[in-house]
Amino acid sequence: MRTLPRAVAAAFLALALAGCGDQPSSDPSLAASGVPDVVAEESAQAASPDESGVAALNAAGQASAKPSSAGPKTAPTQTFGVGVSQFTFSRAGRTLRTLVFYPSTGSAGGSPKNNAPVAAGRFPLVLWSHGLHGSPEGYQGVSAKIAAAGFVVAAPAYPFTNDKANPFNQGDMSNQPADASAVITEVLKLDAKAGAALAGHIETGRVGAAGHSAGGYTTAGMLSGSGRDSRLKGGIIVAGGGMGGKFSGAATPVLFIHGDKDGTVPYSSGKSLYDGCSWPKGFLTLLGGDHGAALFGSTPAAQAVSKTMIDFFRYSLYGDGPAKSRLRGDATVSGAAKYDGTL
């Protein structure tokens, strides 16, 4: 893993930071010090998918998709192989290169296979958002673990904050919630697109979102104010904070993950957002944890993060009661992680 620290521009500091539900909160430490720009990237081999799909959006990210009428009552018990395909979507002239990871046929484990056959069944959709100077490839290990558990994971490269952005513009984060919603719209369309590999394989009524650092802020923005994506049934905010006003719309389960020694986005940012939240919620504190190391590797803290994220999405998107019951136990590791919440 590597980290690339930078300072966030004054324009970003003007973004609204708020709590969720009916109780807004703010984080004065961010206004005072800024949110440094850091992303943790995995050192494992990145995917190089070679399939390209192109779609032009006529509106920003809120087009509806008809929910599938049938789907699994519980989450899959098996671990799948993982396939990956690349698409290029667009919104208002903004190019959104997107990697889509999905359960595939074949053996579990190993790197995602380019354009591998999709496993039998329908799977919920999760939108994964990278941090500043990040990329879908940098978080491949995270996306692949979620996909292997029975989810389709769409990971866009945001046009002005990814690792190859030229120019790079931190303030463009405010546009990312709409970008993420646009990608959700386009990926859901693949379920009904004749000849598409994912046709008939996406549970279009079961959609969640997650992200790290700036991607955590992006996820919060998708649950907030005018940027609220009503399709979201669950959200995970990793080392992030509020953006876009108060959380709004129907009560939606939210999982917060934050290191209590995060030197980039203060622990208080995630905690204040959590404390003001009236929705079903959970908070995984990484004891002595930094800004993102626990997303990667196999330490006890990393295992807690991986298991808890998958438990959460199994519960919120599949309605898996046993997964909900496992949350607290999987998130509690002596000396490494603790869990609080109402889930």
Phi, psi and omega per residue, in radians:
M1 nan 2.517 3.060
R2 -2.323 2.688 3.120
T3 -2.157 2.553 -3.108
L4 -2.216 1.546 -3.063
P5 -1.319 2.449 3.010
R6 -2.610 2.987 3.088
A7 -1.790 2.497 3.124
V8 -1.409 2.442 -3.092
A9 -1.159 2.780 -3.112
A10 -1.060 -0.496 3.138
A11 -1.066 -0.651 3.141
F12 -1.199 -0.566 -3.118
L13 -1.141 -0.331 3.133
A14 -1.380 -0.194 3.119
L15 -1.124 2.491 -3.138
A16 -1.224 2.330 3.055
L17 -1.978 2.150 -3.019
A18 -2.520 2.944 3.088
G19 -1.517 -2.832 -3.092
C20 -2.210 2.896 -3.108
G21 1.164 -2.337 -3.076
D22 -1.669 0.020 -3.019
Q23 -2.110 1.634 -3.140
P24 -1.172 2.627 3.037
S25 -2.461 2.804 3.107
S26 -2.359 2.856 -3.092
D27 -2.151 1.660 -3.081
P28 -1.080 -0.416 -3.133
S29 -1.153 -0.537 3.105
L30 -1.240 -0.732 -3.139
A31 -1.111 -0.538 -3.101
A32 -1.404 -0.686 -2.980
S33 -1.999 -0.232 -3.071
G34 1.439 2.881 3.093
V35 -1.879 1.821 -3.137
P36 -1.034 2.678 -3.034
D37 -1.722 1.832 -3.109
V38 -2.395 2.476 2.976
V39 -2.390 2.396 3.059
A40 -1.607 2.223 -3.139
E41 -2.060 2.404 -3.128
E42 -1.299 2.499 -3.125
S43 -1.544 -0.048 3.119
A44 -1.179 2.861 -3.117
Q45 -1.027 2.309 -3.136
A46 -1.478 2.700 3.096
A47 -1.295 2.652 3.075
S48 -2.314 1.100 -3.089
P49 -1.130 2.575 -3.042
D50 -2.063 0.040 3.077
E51 -1.517 2.410 3.128
S52 -2.212 2.261 3.026
G53 -2.082 2.532 -3.085
V54 -2.189 2.280 3.082
A55 -2.449 2.418 3.071
A56 -1.858 2.253 -3.140
L57 -1.640 2.439 3.095
N58 -1.636 -0.248 3.129
A59 -2.514 2.916 -3.004
A60 -1.521 1.546 2.747
G61 1.164 0.103 -3.100
Q62 -2.066 0.240 3.070
A63 -1.061 2.420 -3.053
S64 -1.563 2.674 3.035
A65 -2.116 2.475 -3.141
K66 -1.215 2.140 -3.129
P67 -1.094 2.484 3.068
S68 -1.169 2.516 -3.036
S69 -1.488 -0.365 -3.101
A70 -2.192 2.590 3.118
G71 -2.988 2.971 -3.111
P72 -1.139 2.487 3.111
K73 -1.377 -0.488 3.112
T74 -2.307 2.842 3.125
A75 -1.222 2.678 3.114
P76 -1.047 2.580 3.093
T77 -1.630 -0.276 -3.105
Q78 -1.568 2.831 2.969
T79 -1.783 2.232 -3.056
F80 -1.621 2.800 2.797
G81 -1.192 2.917 -3.094
V82 -2.226 2.243 3.007
G83 -1.851 2.859 3.122
V84 -2.564 2.402 3.054
S85 -2.317 2.681 -3.132
Q86 -1.929 2.418 3.103
F87 -2.290 2.786 2.999
T88 -2.185 1.980 3.090
F89 -1.870 3.020 3.074
S90 -2.589 2.651 3.066
R91 -2.473 2.036 3.101
A92 0.896 0.732 3.124
G93 1.432 0.035 -3.141
R94 -1.658 2.103 -3.134
T95 -1.397 2.299 -3.077
L96 -2.205 1.402 3.047
R97 -1.118 2.280 -2.999
T98 -2.367 2.257 2.965
L99 -1.632 2.329 3.099
V100 -2.033 1.997 3.099
F101 -1.692 2.548 -3.058
Y102 -2.731 2.736 3.072
P103 -1.119 2.334 -3.098
S104 -2.178 2.917 3.004
T105 -1.247 2.963 3.133
G106 1.646 -3.111 -3.052
S107 -1.305 2.561 3.049
A108 -1.299 2.735 3.110
G109 1.676 2.897 -3.119
G110 1.412 3.132 -3.122
S111 -1.274 2.650 3.051
P112 -0.980 2.477 -3.111
K113 -1.705 2.272 -3.137
N114 -1.052 2.128 3.018
N115 0.982 0.559 3.111
A116 -1.126 2.675 3.093
P117 -1.041 2.467 -3.113
V118 -1.336 2.450 3.085
A119 -1.154 2.722 3.113
A120 -1.154 2.493 3.093
G121 2.069 3.052 3.042
R122 -1.986 2.471 -3.014
F123 -2.314 2.445 3.067
P124 -1.081 2.790 -3.139
L125 -1.848 2.321 3.050
V126 -2.105 2.269 3.053
L127 -1.674 2.105 3.135
W128 -1.861 2.236 -3.127
S129 -1.936 2.249 -3.133
H130 -1.388 2.921 3.057
G131 -1.503 3.069 3.107
L132 -1.065 2.421 -3.049
H133 1.075 0.424 3.128
G134 -1.810 -3.015 -3.112
S135 -2.802 2.788 3.024
P136 -1.021 -0.652 3.134
E137 -1.152 -0.633 -3.116
G138 -1.121 -0.463 3.125
Y139 -1.875 0.355 -3.092
Q140 -0.953 -0.730 -3.115
G141 -1.065 -0.660 3.130
V142 -1.199 -0.869 -3.118
S143 -1.075 -0.699 -3.100
A144 -1.156 -0.663 3.110
K145 -1.111 -0.709 3.126
I146 -1.162 -0.780 3.136
A147 -1.075 -0.704 -3.123
A148 -1.107 -0.394 3.135
A149 -1.497 -0.028 3.080
G150 1.929 0.701 -3.141
F151 -2.386 2.616 2.905
V152 -1.563 2.259 -3.085
V153 -2.110 2.056 3.097
A154 -1.765 2.157 -3.059
A155 -2.176 1.706 3.138
P156 -1.427 2.721 2.955
A157 -1.729 1.956 -3.094
Y158 -1.241 2.373 -2.872
P159 -1.097 -0.508 -3.074
F160 -2.051 0.130 3.115
T161 -2.266 0.061 3.129
N162 -1.397 3.034 -3.008
D163 -1.198 -0.250 3.131
K164 -1.995 0.176 -3.095
A165 -1.085 2.316 3.103
N166 -2.572 1.774 0.134
P167 -1.435 2.736 3.020
F168 -1.557 2.356 -3.091
N169 -2.446 1.773 -3.121
Q170 -1.052 -0.640 -3.113
G171 -1.130 -0.280 3.139
D172 -1.246 -0.112 3.070
M173 -0.900 -0.558 -3.094
S174 -1.111 -0.352 3.118
N175 -1.566 -0.151 -2.996
Q176 -1.265 -0.601 3.069
P177 -0.997 -0.719 3.103
A178 -1.180 -0.644 3.068
D179 -1.054 -0.807 -3.120
A180 -1.071 -0.756 3.115
S181 -1.111 -0.647 3.101
A182 -1.112 -0.706 3.111
V183 -1.130 -0.725 3.078
I184 -0.989 -0.815 -3.140
T185 -0.980 -0.824 -3.074
E186 -1.230 -0.664 3.128
V187 -1.198 -0.679 3.097
L188 -1.067 -0.570 3.125
K189 -1.096 -0.469 -3.112
L190 -1.110 -0.431 -3.125
D191 -1.106 -0.503 -3.100
A192 -1.956 0.163 -3.090
K193 -1.548 2.088 -3.129
A194 -1.011 2.260 3.103
G195 1.508 -0.188 3.121
A196 -1.266 2.449 -3.110
A197 -1.048 -0.568 -3.102
L198 -1.577 0.071 3.138
A199 -1.029 2.217 -3.138
G200 1.359 0.194 -3.078
H201 -2.077 0.020 -3.091
I202 -1.959 2.231 3.007
E203 -1.369 1.602 -2.943
T204 -1.213 -0.284 3.098
G205 -1.617 0.086 -3.092
R206 -2.207 1.674 -3.029
V207 -2.249 2.363 3.068
G208 -2.315 3.034 3.130
A209 -2.535 2.624 3.116
A210 -2.687 2.799 3.093
G211 -3.038 2.850 -3.090
H212 -2.028 2.404 3.059
S213 1.035 -2.073 3.065
A214 -1.013 -0.528 3.061
G215 -1.201 -0.497 3.030
G216 -1.198 -0.738 3.054
Y217 -1.076 -0.720 3.112
T218 -1.044 -0.762 3.111
T219 -1.082 -0.752 3.081
A220 -1.040 -0.692 3.124
G221 -1.110 -0.537 3.116
M222 -1.254 -0.286 -3.138
L223 -1.824 0.085 -2.918
S224 -2.172 2.580 2.922
G225 0.830 -2.452 -3.104
S226 -1.259 -0.282 3.119
G227 -1.496 0.047 -3.068
R228 -1.018 2.162 3.044
D229 -1.668 1.866 -3.026
S230 -1.184 -0.185 3.140
R231 -1.368 -0.299 -3.056
L232 -1.228 2.250 3.093
K233 -1.880 -0.042 3.121
G234 -3.016 2.605 3.136
G235 -2.500 2.515 3.077
I236 -2.138 2.194 -3.139
I237 -1.991 1.923 -3.103
V238 -1.825 2.057 3.084
A239 0.913 0.772 -3.131
G240 -2.261 -2.855 3.139
G241 -2.743 -2.895 -3.052
G242 -1.447 2.614 3.065
M243 -2.728 2.355 3.032
G244 1.636 0.253 3.137
G245 1.692 -2.901 -3.118
K246 -1.215 2.611 2.955
F247 -1.012 2.454 -3.006
S248 -2.455 2.950 3.114
G249 1.455 -2.839 -3.100
A250 -1.111 2.506 3.104
A251 -1.008 2.262 -3.041
T252 -2.320 2.265 3.118
P253 -1.012 2.394 3.127
V254 -2.318 2.334 3.052
L255 -1.953 2.235 3.085
F256 -1.858 2.415 3.079
I257 -2.296 2.178 -3.067
H258 -2.698 2.408 3.020
G259 -1.406 2.366 -3.095
D260 -1.373 -0.012 3.026
K261 -2.095 0.467 3.120
D262 -1.122 2.037 -3.138
G263 -1.605 0.068 -3.083
T264 -1.878 -1.096 2.985
V265 -1.901 1.950 -3.035
P266 -0.962 2.530 3.073
Y267 -0.914 -0.610 -3.123
S268 -1.097 -0.427 3.137
S269 -1.134 -0.886 3.103
G270 -1.207 -0.671 -3.073
K271 -1.179 -0.681 3.140
S272 -1.181 -0.641 3.096
L273 -1.139 -0.755 3.099
Y274 -1.091 -0.812 -3.088
D275 -1.071 -0.567 -3.139
G276 -1.496 0.022 -3.027
C277 -1.530 2.227 3.117
S278 -1.728 0.004 3.136
W279 -1.479 2.942 2.977
P280 -1.002 2.275 -2.961
K281 -2.639 2.768 3.031
G282 -2.501 2.632 3.116
F283 -2.321 2.039 3.064
L284 -1.713 1.912 3.093
T285 -1.627 2.205 3.072
L286 -1.622 1.905 -3.037
L287 -1.217 2.058 -3.066
G288 1.296 0.184 -3.055
G289 -1.332 2.552 3.119
D290 -1.616 -2.641 -2.991
H291 -1.382 -0.350 -3.090
G292 -3.044 0.052 -3.062
A293 -1.024 -0.558 -3.052
A294 -1.293 -0.092 3.011
L295 -1.287 -0.293 -3.018
F296 -2.212 2.895 3.058
G297 1.430 -2.870 -3.045
S298 -2.350 0.402 3.081
T299 -1.138 2.866 3.072
P300 -0.962 -0.679 3.122
A301 -1.153 -0.728 3.133
A302 -1.119 -0.689 3.099
Q303 -1.141 -0.669 3.103
A304 -1.100 -0.743 3.133
V305 -1.090 -0.863 -3.105
S306 -1.074 -0.856 -3.119
K307 -1.109 -0.713 -3.075
T308 -1.213 -0.704 3.096
M309 -1.070 -0.767 -3.131
I310 -1.199 -0.733 3.037
D311 -0.940 -0.819 -3.070
F312 -1.078 -0.823 -3.122
F313 -1.249 -0.572 3.036
R314 -1.069 -0.709 3.122
Y315 -1.234 -0.901 -2.989
S316 -1.339 -0.508 -3.088
L317 -1.829 -0.481 3.073
Y318 -1.773 -0.265 -3.041
G319 1.253 0.552 -3.068
D320 -1.438 1.793 -3.115
G321 -1.069 -0.784 3.121
P322 -1.029 -0.622 3.113
A323 -1.128 -0.707 3.084
K324 -1.063 -0.701 -3.140
S325 -1.169 -0.456 -3.133
R326 -1.441 -0.263 -3.007
L327 -0.901 -0.954 -3.049
R328 -1.092 -0.753 -3.127
G329 -1.160 -0.746 -3.125
D330 -1.222 -0.431 -3.115
A331 -1.595 -0.024 -3.089
T332 -1.929 1.988 3.125
V333 -2.323 2.076 -3.091
S334 -0.925 2.155 3.111
G335 1.371 -0.077 -3.081
A336 -2.186 -0.622 -3.049
A337 -2.724 2.547 3.051
K338 -2.392 2.794 -3.032
Y339 -2.274 2.399 2.997
D340 -2.295 2.671 3.068
G341 2.771 3.099 -3.130
T342 -1.992 0.071 3.134
L343 -1.229 nan nan
